[in-house]
Amino acid sequence: MAEIEKHIQDEDEINKRATNEEVVTFLIGHIDKPCEVRVGEKIYNIRDFYIREAERLLDPNNEKRLTDSKQIERLEKKIREYKPL
């Protein structure tokens, strides 16, 4: 049990250290090429999930929001590409 808790704490520490650029690059990659699953003849992906996560990081009321203006612009541009106003 202690090993699992240590692993979770290590992951939390890594997430805290991720830069705005790393987070935005990760999200853009997954927005462009989201995971897919085939159900019968139809293919589904989770792009909307990644877009919602991106929007959450842009929310000024979120204490974990992005702070780097260049990265904010990159992410907003990508969201607009898939979710026009």
C-alpha positions, 0 to 999 in steps of 0.5 A, a space after each residue: 500500500 505504501 508503494 502505491 501511495 508513493 507512486 501517486 505522490 510521485 505522479 502528482 509531483 511530476 504534474 506540478 512541475 510540468 510547464 505550460 508548454 509541455 501541457 499545451 503540447 500534450 493537449 494539442 497532440 491529443 486534440 489532433 489525434 485523439 484515441 479512437 474505438 470502433 463500435 460496429 461500423 462506427 468509429 468514436 474518439 474522445 477529442 471532446 474530452 481533451 477540448 474540455 480539459 483544455 478549456 478548463 486550463 484556460 478558465 480564469 477561475 481555475 487556480 491551475 490555469 495556464 499562465 504563459 500567454 504564448 501557450 494560451 494563444 496556441 491552445 485557444 487557436 487549436 480549440 477554435 480549429 475543432 470548435 468554431 465560435 
